[in-house]
Amino acid sequence: MSSKRPITVGETSGAVVSALGLEALEIGAELAPGVPILHGP
């Protein structure tokens, strides 16, 4: 099972981040201009 999960912007992403119990995300490389890869702890 992959630990990678796509998350979009808006209310949905806030709900997903809260449900996963994340408090911070690290910004990684850009997948495309303006689309960064985010890493959780």
Stockholm file with secondary structure:
# STOCKHOLM 1.0

chainA/1-41         MSSKRPITVGETSGAVVSALGLEALEIGAELAPGVPILHGP
#=GR chainA/1-41 SS CCCCCCCCSSHHHHHHHHHTTCCCCEEEEEEETTEEEEECC
#=GC SS_cons        CCCCCCCCSSHHHHHHHHHTTCCCCEEEEEEETTEEEEECC
//
